[in-house]
Structures are given as C-alpha cells and as structure tokens.
Amino acid sequence: MPTSDTTIVANDMREIAAALGGRTAQLEDATILLTGGAGFLGYYLINFFTHANATILKKKCRVICLDNFIRGVPPWLAAFEQSGAIRTVKADITKFDPAALGEIGYIIHAASIASPMYYRQYPIETMDANVIGLRILLDYAAAKMKSPRPLKSFLFFSSSEIYGDPLPDFIPTKEDFRGLVSCTGPRACYDESKRYGETLCVNFHQIHGVPVKIARPFNNYGPGLSIDDRRVIPDFCKNVLSGQNIVMLSDGSPTRTFCYIADAIAGYLLALLSSHNGEPFNIGIETPEISMRDMALTLLSTAERELGIGGLQLITGTSDDKNYLVDNPDRRCPSIEKARRLLGFNPTVSLEEGLRRALLWYSARIETGQ
C-alpha cells in the first residue's frame, strides 16, 4: 500500500528535528511571525513548529501566520488554525504594523510569489512584498533592538534567481557571485526585488544590529507545493498522476539541482537559529545537476516503480506564453560549502527518494480529494 501523505510529512518532521539537534530548544516560549505562511514553505515550517511543540519543546512556541491569501486559504492552514496550533492574520504586509501583534521573538519573511507563472501575473505585488513589506519588518526589528526584549532572529527568503544566468566558471555558484540579471525582463520583478531586499537586510544589520540572515533557495520541491503551482516538478507529477504523458515545454537541456523540502527546511532553520547575522546562505543540494529531460525520465521510472503507473512517455511541446523561457538560466547549481561549514547543513535526500515522496504525497492527496 502506498505511504499516506501524513506519514510522509511526519517522517520528514523527524528528519528535520534530527538535523537541528538541540538547536530547536531556542524556540521555547517564543513567538514566531511567519509572513506568507499559506505558501509552500509555510506548509513545512508550520508542520515543524507544531511537531516541535508536541514532541520537543518544554514550553511551546507560538506561531502567527500572516498572509494576504492572494491565492486563497489552503485547507491545511485552516485545519491548523482550527486545532489552535497557529494564529492566522489576513493582512497586506505592505500596509501592516507588526507591533499590533504583540511581542515577537522571531521573524521569517516568506511573503512572496515564487512561481514564475504567478509572479508575472502579479509583478507589482511581488515587488512590494519583497521591498516595502520587508522594509516594514526591518523597521520594526530595528526598533525592537533598542527594547528590553530585542528580536532574537530574522530570516529573509531571497532566491537563487538573484544570480541570474551564471557563467560556467561560476558553477557551482558561491554566495559571492554578483549575478548576471536583467532589470527589465519578465522575471525582473522577482529577481531584482530579491536583490534589493538583500541589500536592505545587510544595511539594517550593519546600522541597526538587526540579527537578519538571508536564505537563497535552490529549486525546492516536495509535499506542500501545490500540484497547480506551475513549477516543473508539480507540473510533471500532475501529468503522471493524471495518466498523461509528461509534456516538457523546452528542449530539456537546461540543468538544475533539486533540493527536497525536508532538507531545505532544515537549512533554513539552521540559518534562523545561527549567530551568522548579515550573511547570505545558499540552501540547496550540489548533486546531481540534472537536465530537465533526465529529471522527467527519472520521475517516470519512479512513478512506474512506486505506483505502478507505466506506459507514459516524455513528449516535447511549446508554451503559449511567449515569455515562458525568457531569461530562464541554462544551469542552476549551488555551492553549499558555506552553509555546510557555518551552519552544519547537510542535505541527505536523493533525487530519486525525494521524487518518490513527492509522488506518493500528491497521489494520496488526490485520492482523498484534497
């Protein structure tokens, strides 16, 4: 019998807790503000904080999920709120005063649309969340640094997209690569606002002592990422689980490394709970750097082995969106030496295992109509 979606997530929570070790205890009796908590990263972060409260922390942490719900309220979030595990606040972070929430110990700013298909539909909203929303949170954090109970830590989610399309000599890409990014192209609303957001963070640390860290995610995937998100892995999973051939809207040659969500969340929390303020960290996995074509073929073989879904093929199509591949980098592969050395970050989930978990999670959700 296929593993249930809840079992997969529960096992992932234990893996994250093991990766953090005793550092989870820093969250005891703390209030955590998570912006953009209704999204992909929010799903696993909220699951982990709930897991920590139930199994690790002697004094529970409190989680406030702030979101404008521009893409709706996911059922899983409503379930967490109904259980009392979290508090949700519907608000536009660009017009909100965090002080209204009371005492906050940790801020995780994940409020931004990360799917290219969607942030190009909402470019101004995407920029505002990454710049105006971030500035509001940093101003609040700076004021708190002068109070009797200063902010403990602040994590800003940037993006590997700040590197643009690196030259071959800069792959694997280290944090000191300055990037080759268009400021006017169809992805610029996301890429450039993340770059400016990083500049804000560094200067607020240097001038006001805000304990901010910067995470640069590299192609995270797995449970919690909506099958309708329009990123490559959920798109391919949707094809397969619908009994359809995988339709690839490129020649399949661009390469990526894909980091399973449990590994990535461990990296983000290691950064949040570290003392390395004002620093950017690549959070991803270094191998395998695989072409889109080979990743799709790996997914097909995994679906046949794990779910008995066979007879499907990989076919090539074209997108109706003329900007679909504009400024899309040919290669994306991080160096995680810095995160490994300073944070103890050590991703362990292979691509095959991660795809297996993702497929089983999506399959279980489809079967139960979620």
HUQUIPE-V305695 format. One record per residue. N is the residue number from 0. RES is the residue in one letter. SS is DSSP state (A for helix, B for strand, O for the rest). PSI is psi in radians with two decimals (NA if undefined). Layout:
n:res:ss:psi
N:RES:SS:PSI
N:RES:SS:PSI
//
This chain:
n:res:ss:psi
0:M:O:2.39
1:P:O:2.56
2:T:O:2.45
3:S:O:2.82
4:D:A:-0.64
5:T:A:-0.61
6:T:A:-0.73
7:I:A:-0.84
8:V:A:-0.72
9:A:A:-0.73
10:N:A:-0.68
11:D:A:-0.66
12:M:A:-0.71
13:R:A:-0.64
14:E:A:-0.72
15:I:A:-0.79
16:A:A:-0.70
17:A:A:-0.67
18:A:A:-0.57
19:L:A:-0.47
20:G:A:-2.42
21:G:A:-0.11
22:R:A:-0.39
23:T:A:-0.51
24:A:A:-0.34
25:Q:A:-0.33
26:L:A:-0.07
27:E:O:2.28
28:D:O:0.42
29:A:O:2.68
30:T:B:2.23
31:I:B:2.15
32:L:B:2.07
33:L:B:1.88
34:T:B:2.54
35:G:O:0.47
36:G:O:-0.17
37:A:O:0.01
38:G:O:-2.96
39:F:A:-0.92
40:L:A:-0.63
41:G:A:-0.63
42:Y:A:-0.84
43:Y:A:-0.60
44:L:A:-0.80
45:I:A:-0.69
46:N:A:-0.71
47:F:A:-0.76
48:F:A:-0.67
49:T:A:-0.73
50:H:A:-0.76
51:A:A:-0.72
52:N:A:-0.63
53:A:A:-0.47
54:T:A:-0.26
55:I:O:-0.89
56:L:O:2.34
57:K:O:-0.65
58:K:O:2.10
59:K:O:2.55
60:C:O:2.80
61:R:B:2.34
62:V:B:2.18
63:I:B:2.07
64:C:B:1.97
65:L:B:2.24
66:D:B:2.63
67:N:O:-0.10
68:F:O:0.74
69:I:O:-0.43
70:R:O:0.38
71:G:O:2.98
72:V:O:1.99
73:P:O:2.53
74:P:A:-0.61
75:W:A:-0.59
76:L:A:-0.73
77:A:A:-0.64
78:A:A:-0.70
79:F:A:-0.75
80:E:A:-0.74
81:Q:A:-0.53
82:S:A:-0.19
83:G:O:0.10
84:A:O:-0.51
85:I:O:2.95
86:R:B:2.24
87:T:B:2.49
88:V:B:2.09
89:K:B:2.01
90:A:O:2.74
91:D:O:2.00
92:I:A:-0.35
93:T:A:-0.11
94:K:A:0.44
95:F:O:2.50
96:D:O:1.91
97:P:A:-0.44
98:A:A:-0.39
99:A:A:-0.24
100:L:A:-0.06
101:G:O:-2.80
102:E:O:2.23
103:I:O:2.33
104:G:O:-0.60
105:Y:B:2.47
106:I:B:2.28
107:I:B:1.96
108:H:B:1.69
109:A:O:0.26
110:A:O:1.61
111:S:O:2.51
112:I:O:2.19
113:A:O:-0.27
114:S:O:2.16
115:P:A:-0.63
116:M:A:-0.55
117:Y:A:-0.66
118:Y:A:-0.35
119:R:O:-0.32
120:Q:O:-0.49
121:Y:O:1.05
122:P:A:-0.71
123:I:A:-0.74
124:E:A:-0.66
125:T:A:-0.81
126:M:A:-0.72
127:D:A:-0.73
128:A:A:-0.67
129:N:A:-0.30
130:V:A:-1.10
131:I:A:-0.82
132:G:A:-0.75
133:L:A:-0.73
134:R:A:-0.70
135:I:A:-0.76
136:L:A:-0.68
137:L:A:-0.67
138:D:A:-0.76
139:Y:A:-0.78
140:A:A:-0.71
141:A:A:-0.72
142:A:A:-0.66
143:K:A:-0.47
144:M:O:-0.28
145:K:O:0.01
146:S:O:2.95
147:P:O:-0.38
148:R:O:1.36
149:P:O:2.77
150:L:O:2.40
151:K:O:-0.73
152:S:B:2.73
153:F:B:2.21
154:L:B:2.13
155:F:B:2.20
156:F:B:1.88
157:S:O:-2.39
158:S:O:2.64
159:S:A:-0.27
160:E:A:-0.26
161:I:A:-0.26
162:Y:A:-0.26
163:G:B:-2.29
164:D:O:1.55
165:P:O:2.60
166:L:O:2.69
167:P:A:-0.57
168:D:A:-0.25
169:F:A:0.46
170:I:O:2.22
171:P:O:2.53
172:T:B:2.19
173:K:O:2.88
174:E:O:-0.37
175:D:O:0.02
176:F:O:2.27
177:R:O:-0.23
178:G:O:2.63
179:L:B:1.58
180:V:O:2.37
181:S:O:2.38
182:C:O:0.01
183:T:O:-0.08
184:G:O:3.13
185:P:O:-0.31
186:R:O:-0.05
187:A:A:-0.56
188:C:A:-0.64
189:Y:A:-0.93
190:D:A:-0.86
191:E:A:-0.58
192:S:A:-0.55
193:K:A:-0.68
194:R:A:-0.80
195:Y:A:-0.65
196:G:A:-0.71
197:E:A:-0.70
198:T:A:-0.73
199:L:A:-0.82
200:C:A:-0.83
201:V:A:-0.73
202:N:A:-0.60
203:F:A:-0.54
204:H:A:-0.80
205:Q:A:-0.66
206:I:A:-0.68
207:H:A:-0.05
208:G:O:0.36
209:V:O:2.23
210:P:O:1.12
211:V:B:2.46
212:K:B:2.68
213:I:B:2.16
214:A:B:2.34
215:R:B:1.64
216:P:B:2.48
217:F:O:1.73
218:N:O:1.11
219:N:B:2.62
220:Y:B:2.90
221:G:O:-2.94
222:P:O:2.48
223:G:O:-0.41
224:L:O:2.00
225:S:O:2.40
226:I:O:-0.26
227:D:O:0.32
228:D:O:-0.42
229:R:O:0.27
230:R:O:2.91
231:V:A:-0.82
232:I:A:-0.84
233:P:A:-0.59
234:D:A:-0.83
235:F:A:-0.69
236:C:A:-0.69
237:K:A:-0.76
238:N:A:-0.91
239:V:A:-0.81
240:L:A:-0.25
241:S:O:0.05
242:G:O:0.43
243:Q:O:2.71
244:N:O:2.60
245:I:B:2.23
246:V:B:2.01
247:M:B:2.16
248:L:O:0.63
249:S:O:-3.09
250:D:O:-0.03
251:G:O:0.06
252:S:O:-0.51
253:P:O:2.53
254:T:B:2.63
255:R:B:2.81
256:T:O:2.49
257:F:O:2.18
258:C:B:2.09
259:Y:B:2.53
260:I:A:-0.64
261:A:A:-0.73
262:D:A:-0.77
263:A:A:-0.77
264:I:A:-0.68
265:A:A:-0.74
266:G:A:-0.74
267:Y:A:-0.73
268:L:A:-0.58
269:L:A:-0.68
270:A:A:-0.84
271:L:A:-0.71
272:L:O:0.19
273:S:O:3.04
274:S:O:0.21
275:H:O:1.26
276:N:O:2.57
277:G:O:0.22
278:E:O:2.44
279:P:B:2.54
280:F:B:2.22
281:N:B:2.23
282:I:B:1.85
283:G:O:-2.68
284:I:O:2.55
285:E:O:-0.44
286:T:O:2.69
287:P:O:2.52
288:E:O:1.94
289:I:B:2.52
290:S:B:2.74
291:M:A:-0.64
292:R:A:-0.84
293:D:A:-0.58
294:M:A:-0.74
295:A:A:-0.72
296:L:A:-0.64
297:T:A:-0.70
298:L:A:-0.72
299:L:A:-0.76
300:S:A:-0.60
301:T:A:-0.74
302:A:A:-0.67
303:E:A:-0.73
304:R:A:-0.77
305:E:A:-0.56
306:L:A:-0.03
307:G:O:0.36
308:I:O:1.79
309:G:O:3.13
310:G:O:0.08
311:L:O:2.74
312:Q:O:2.90
313:L:B:2.11
314:I:B:2.76
315:T:B:2.34
316:G:O:-3.01
317:T:O:2.58
318:S:O:2.53
319:D:O:-0.24
320:D:O:1.97
321:K:O:-0.37
322:N:O:0.15
323:Y:O:-0.74
324:L:O:0.10
325:V:O:2.27
326:D:O:0.28
327:N:O:2.09
328:P:O:2.54
329:D:O:-0.62
330:R:B:2.55
331:R:B:1.90
332:C:O:2.12
333:P:B:2.68
334:S:O:2.21
335:I:O:0.37
336:E:A:-0.70
337:K:A:-0.82
338:A:A:-0.62
339:R:A:-0.75
340:R:A:-0.77
341:L:A:-0.51
342:L:A:-0.31
343:G:O:0.43
344:F:O:2.26
345:N:O:1.43
346:P:O:2.45
347:T:O:-0.24
348:V:O:2.09
349:S:O:2.84
350:L:A:-0.77
351:E:A:-0.75
352:E:A:-0.71
353:G:A:-0.74
354:L:A:-0.64
355:R:A:-0.85
356:R:A:-0.73
357:A:A:-0.81
358:L:A:-0.76
359:L:A:-0.66
360:W:A:-0.84
361:Y:A:-0.74
362:S:A:-0.78
363:A:A:-0.66
364:R:A:-0.69
365:I:A:-0.71
366:E:A:-0.60
367:T:O:0.08
368:G:O:0.45
369:Q:O:NA
//
